[in-house]
Amino acid sequence: MLAGCQPLPQPFAPGEQQRNNALLELPGSAGVLVLPVTGVGDIIAAALSRSVAKALRAADVPAATSGGSTRTHVLQGWLESRPAGGGNVRVDIVWDLFDGEGTLTGSRPMSWQVANFKWDGGDRFMLDRLARESAPEIAALMRRAPPAKSAGPVLRIGAIADAPGDGATALKVSLATALRRLQFAIAAAPDSATLAVTGVVRTKPPQAGKQEIEIVWKVARADGSEVGTLTQNNTVPAGSLDGRWGALADAVADAVAGGIAELLNRAESGRGVAAAPAQ
């Protein structure tokens, strides 16, 4: 139905300075209530939450670990840690942002490797570093408009295969957020979806320090019949996507979300698939 969509920004994202400036474009005067992180002891959970609130305030985002109102966003961190070898611990956190009514408005997965003795001891400088690196990602979530009610199709973001690094998780979260901004409903359960979006990431062997990346997205109906496919291509520094994708996943998702909306608009008259409401 649709051979391809616009090429990805180079290299999948805007420049660092442009991205940092955009972090302060938050809606109104909304602040964020930072809850204690789950999945870790109470002392580290509370200390990390305080560090995140402090890092957000340093980025001009009103943040606190107590109080709040119906205009306040609520940030919940879900943490897992496991041995990483060499005296290190791998720390994975998913930051979930909710609006004042308890609706999930965005998520951001992040990962680090830290020294085991620092993690077990709740080293303050280490926790502050994790918080400082998380703050721009959380602020980026806050500046996005909350999801609108949708009368269109209900989409399910399915498997994203063969992505290096944390790409499978990061792309899934970012695409759901990008589609919500286009007023698509994202299924809470697989059987509630009318359409499924899946992806495959293909990487070619590095050459001269560069690597070709191709992402093929497929949109299918609940009965398995295909609506169409979209393909994104780009060349990036070799190995640059082997770790955390971060804002790069947002750029990929933003680029393809518009293509998905266009594809469904084209399919609407032929097979009765509802189009995305106009922005």
QUIJO-V18180 format. One record per backbone hydrogen bond with DSSP energy under -1.0 kcal/mol. CO is the residue of the C=O (numbers start at 0). NH is the residue of the N-H. Records with the same first field share a line. If there is no record, write none. Layout:
CO->NH / NH
//
This chain:
8->11
14->18
15->19
16->20
17->21
20->23
21->24
23->25
26->29
30->72
31->63
32->74
37->78
40->44
41->45
42->46
43->47
44->48
45->49
46->50
47->51
48->52
49->53
50->54
51->55
52->56
53->57
55->60
56->59
61->31
63->33
68->71
72->32
73->97
74->34
75->95
76->37
77->93
79->91
81->89
84->87
86->115
87->83
88->113
89->81
90->111
91->79
92->109
93->77
94->107
95->75
96->104 / 105
97->73
98->101
102->98
105->96
107->94
109->92
111->90
113->88
114->118
115->119
116->120
117->122
118->121
122->126
123->127
124->128
125->129
126->130
127->131
128->132
129->133
130->134
133->137
134->138
135->139
136->140
137->141
138->142
152->184
153->193 / 194
154->186
155->196
158->198
160->200
163->166
165->169
166->170
167->171
168->172
169->173
170->174
171->175
172->176
173->177
174->178
175->179
176->180
178->183
179->182
184->154
188->191
189->192
193->221
194->155
195->219
196->157
197->217
198->160
199->215
201->213
206->209
208->237
209->206
210->235
211->203
212->233
213->201
214->231
215->199
216->229
217->197
218->226 / 227
219->195
220->223
224->220
227->218
229->216
230->4
231->214
233->212
235->210
236->239
238->241
242->165
244->247
245->248
246->250
247->251
248->252
249->253
250->254
251->255
252->256
253->257
255->259
256->260
257->261
258->262
259->263
260->264
261->265
262->266
263->267
266->270
267->271
//
